[in-house]
Amino acid sequence: MTGLVERWRAAVRGAGATAAEPDLSAAGEDLLRRWEEPHRHYHTVGHLVAVLDVVDAEAGWTGDADSVRLAAWCHDAVYDPQSPGDTNERASAGLATELLTGLGLPASAVTEVERLVLLTAGHRVEPTDRAGALLCDADLAILAAPAAAYDEYAAAIRREYHHVPDENFRAGRAAVLRDLLDLPTRYRLPHLAARWEQPARENLTRELTHLHWRGHAWGG
């Protein structure tokens, strides 16, 4: 995980942190421990890396890529599948504010990271919000994965919600899928939209159809 901590330190320094290097490293290591919690199956370090890789590849889209990187680090730092609504996103935003303030980031940078983390609750981004577009596109990249990888993602989400009865899970998951399909677009960066929009819609529609089929097959 050394390389990941180095990526964290580079981003937090780039955003203006004034804390000593050991404190920066300790903060990154603490975040990684959160991402490694045993109840996570999709919202893991693997997801964090995938989001960071997209942000790094598309960093030229925004003039504030380090804030987007820090938001990526923090956006699922608090993740409890039993929490309702946007509780996890709000708690993750609060953690980001506390953590980054303690590391000496300027207040404006802390506010921006908090704002970005909160966007991941619904992935609804204003057309002029380039930083928000980059983060949300990176966060939803899995939706456009090849069918087999998408199915692994969907199965991992089900494992995270193993405590929810099948009928309730199908209803809740279907609502999430419909919300994603109802977005004006899943992706805002034009070249990503051109590549990812169609496979994402196909994956979401296929999973939604499968959930409905299972409900009818089981008398749900």
C-alpha positions as CSV (number, residue, x, y, z in Angstrom):
1,M,0.0,0.0,0.0
2,T,3.1,2.2,0.0
3,G,2.3,3.5,-3.5
4,L,-1.2,4.5,-2.5
5,V,0.0,6.4,0.5
6,E,2.4,8.2,-1.7
7,R,-0.5,9.1,-4.1
8,W,-2.4,10.4,-1.1
9,R,0.5,12.5,0.2
10,A,1.0,14.0,-3.3
11,A,-2.6,15.0,-3.5
12,V,-2.9,16.5,-0.1
13,R,0.3,18.4,-0.5
14,G,-0.9,19.6,-3.9
15,A,-4.1,20.9,-2.3
16,G,-2.1,23.0,0.2
17,A,-1.6,20.8,3.3
18,T,0.9,22.2,5.9
19,A,1.2,19.2,8.2
20,A,4.4,17.3,8.6
21,E,5.0,14.3,6.4
22,P,4.5,11.7,9.1
23,D,1.0,13.2,9.8
24,L,0.2,13.1,6.1
25,S,1.2,9.5,5.9
26,A,-0.7,8.5,9.1
27,A,-3.9,10.1,7.7
28,G,-3.5,8.2,4.4
29,E,-2.9,4.9,6.3
30,D,-6.0,5.5,8.4
31,L,-8.1,6.1,5.3
32,L,-6.8,2.9,3.8
33,R,-7.8,0.9,6.9
34,R,-11.3,2.2,6.5
35,W,-11.4,1.1,2.8
36,E,-10.2,-2.4,4.0
37,E,-13.0,-3.0,6.5
38,P,-14.2,-6.6,6.3
39,H,-17.9,-5.8,5.5
40,R,-16.9,-4.2,2.2
41,H,-17.0,-6.3,-1.0
42,Y,-17.2,-3.6,-3.7
43,H,-16.5,-0.4,-1.8
44,T,-12.9,-1.5,-1.3
45,V,-9.4,-0.3,-2.0
46,G,-10.0,-1.7,-5.5
47,H,-12.8,0.8,-6.0
48,L,-10.7,3.6,-4.6
49,V,-7.8,2.7,-7.0
50,A,-10.2,2.5,-10.0
51,V,-11.6,6.0,-9.2
52,L,-8.1,7.5,-8.7
53,D,-6.9,6.0,-12.0
54,V,-9.7,7.6,-13.9
55,V,-9.1,11.0,-12.2
56,D,-5.4,10.8,-12.9
57,A,-6.0,9.9,-16.6
58,E,-8.5,12.8,-17.0
59,A,-6.9,15.3,-14.6
60,G,-6.6,17.9,-17.4
61,W,-10.4,18.2,-17.5
62,T,-10.3,20.4,-14.3
63,G,-7.9,22.9,-12.9
64,D,-8.3,21.4,-9.4
65,A,-7.5,17.7,-9.9
66,D,-6.0,17.4,-6.4
67,S,-9.3,18.3,-4.8
68,V,-11.0,15.6,-6.9
69,R,-8.3,13.1,-5.8
70,L,-8.9,13.9,-2.2
71,A,-12.7,13.6,-2.7
72,A,-12.1,10.2,-4.2
73,W,-10.1,9.2,-1.2
74,C,-12.8,10.3,1.2
75,H,-16.1,9.7,-0.7
76,D,-16.7,6.2,0.7
77,A,-14.4,6.4,3.7
78,V,-17.5,5.9,5.9
79,Y,-19.5,3.0,4.5
80,D,-22.1,1.2,6.5
81,P,-24.6,-0.7,4.3
82,Q,-27.2,-0.5,7.1
83,S,-27.2,3.4,7.1
84,P,-30.2,5.0,5.4
85,G,-30.3,7.5,2.6
86,D,-27.2,9.7,2.1
87,T,-25.9,9.0,5.7
88,N,-22.7,7.5,4.5
89,E,-22.0,10.4,2.1
90,R,-22.7,13.0,4.7
91,A,-20.5,11.2,7.3
92,S,-17.7,10.8,4.7
93,A,-17.9,14.5,3.9
94,G,-17.7,15.3,7.6
95,L,-14.7,13.1,8.0
96,A,-13.1,14.8,5.1
97,T,-13.6,18.2,6.7
98,E,-12.2,17.1,10.0
99,L,-9.2,15.2,8.5
100,L,-8.2,17.9,5.9
101,T,-8.6,20.8,8.4
102,G,-6.3,18.9,10.8
103,L,-3.7,18.6,8.0
104,G,-3.7,22.3,7.4
105,L,-5.5,22.6,4.1
106,P,-6.9,26.1,3.3
107,A,-10.5,26.4,4.3
108,S,-11.5,26.9,0.6
109,A,-9.9,23.6,-0.3
110,V,-11.6,21.7,2.5
111,T,-15.0,23.1,1.5
112,E,-14.5,22.1,-2.1
113,V,-13.6,18.5,-1.1
114,E,-16.6,18.3,1.2
115,R,-18.8,19.6,-1.6
116,L,-17.5,17.0,-4.1
117,V,-17.9,14.1,-1.6
118,L,-21.6,15.1,-1.2
119,L,-22.1,15.0,-4.9
120,T,-21.6,11.2,-4.9
121,A,-24.9,10.7,-3.1
122,G,-26.9,11.4,-6.2
123,H,-24.3,12.0,-9.0
124,R,-26.2,15.0,-10.2
125,V,-23.8,17.6,-11.5
126,E,-24.2,21.1,-12.9
127,P,-23.0,21.5,-16.5
128,T,-20.3,23.9,-15.5
129,D,-19.0,21.8,-12.6
130,R,-15.9,20.2,-14.1
131,A,-14.5,18.9,-10.8
132,G,-17.8,17.4,-9.9
133,A,-18.1,15.9,-13.4
134,L,-14.7,14.2,-13.2
135,L,-15.4,12.7,-9.7
136,C,-18.8,11.4,-10.6
137,D,-17.7,10.0,-14.0
138,A,-14.9,8.2,-12.2
139,D,-17.1,6.9,-9.5
140,L,-19.6,5.5,-12.0
141,A,-17.0,4.0,-14.4
142,I,-17.9,0.5,-13.2
143,L,-21.3,0.8,-14.8
144,A,-19.7,0.7,-18.3
145,A,-17.5,-2.3,-17.5
146,P,-17.8,-5.5,-19.7
147,A,-20.8,-7.5,-18.7
148,A,-18.9,-10.1,-16.7
149,A,-17.1,-7.4,-14.6
150,Y,-20.4,-5.6,-14.1
151,D,-22.0,-8.7,-12.9
152,E,-19.2,-9.2,-10.4
153,Y,-19.8,-5.7,-9.2
154,A,-23.5,-6.3,-8.8
155,A,-22.8,-9.5,-6.9
156,A,-20.4,-7.7,-4.6
157,I,-23.1,-5.1,-3.8
158,R,-25.5,-7.9,-2.9
159,R,-22.9,-9.3,-0.5
160,E,-22.6,-5.9,1.2
161,Y,-26.3,-6.0,1.7
162,H,-26.5,-9.7,2.8
163,H,-28.5,-8.6,5.9
164,V,-31.4,-7.4,3.6
165,P,-34.0,-10.0,2.7
166,D,-34.2,-10.8,-1.1
167,E,-37.5,-9.1,-1.7
168,N,-36.4,-5.9,0.0
169,F,-33.1,-5.9,-1.7
170,R,-34.6,-6.3,-5.1
171,A,-36.9,-3.4,-4.5
172,G,-34.2,-1.1,-3.1
173,R,-31.6,-2.1,-5.8
174,A,-34.2,-1.6,-8.5
175,A,-34.9,1.9,-7.2
176,V,-31.1,2.7,-7.4
177,L,-30.9,1.4,-10.9
178,R,-33.9,3.4,-12.0
179,D,-32.3,6.6,-10.5
180,L,-29.1,5.9,-12.4
181,L,-31.1,5.4,-15.6
182,D,-33.1,8.5,-15.0
183,L,-30.0,10.7,-14.9
184,P,-29.7,13.1,-17.9
185,T,-26.4,11.3,-18.6
186,R,-24.3,8.9,-16.7
187,Y,-21.1,10.6,-17.9
188,R,-20.3,14.2,-18.5
189,L,-16.8,14.2,-20.0
190,P,-17.6,14.0,-23.7
191,H,-15.0,11.4,-24.7
192,L,-16.0,9.2,-21.7
193,A,-19.7,9.5,-22.5
194,A,-19.0,8.5,-26.1
195,R,-17.3,5.3,-24.9
196,W,-19.3,4.5,-21.7
197,E,-22.8,5.7,-22.1
198,Q,-24.2,2.8,-24.1
199,P,-22.6,-0.1,-22.2
200,A,-23.6,1.5,-18.9
201,R,-27.3,1.8,-20.0
202,E,-27.2,-1.8,-21.3
203,N,-25.7,-3.1,-18.0
204,L,-28.2,-1.2,-15.8
205,T,-31.1,-2.3,-17.9
206,R,-30.0,-5.9,-17.9
207,E,-29.6,-5.9,-14.1
208,L,-33.0,-4.3,-13.7
209,T,-34.7,-6.8,-16.0
210,H,-33.0,-9.6,-14.1
211,L,-34.2,-8.3,-10.7
212,H,-37.8,-8.1,-12.1
213,W,-37.5,-11.6,-13.5
214,R,-36.3,-13.0,-10.2
215,G,-39.1,-11.3,-8.4
216,H,-41.7,-12.9,-10.6
217,A,-40.0,-16.3,-10.6
218,W,-40.0,-16.3,-6.8
219,G,-43.5,-14.9,-6.5
220,G,-42.2,-11.5,-5.4
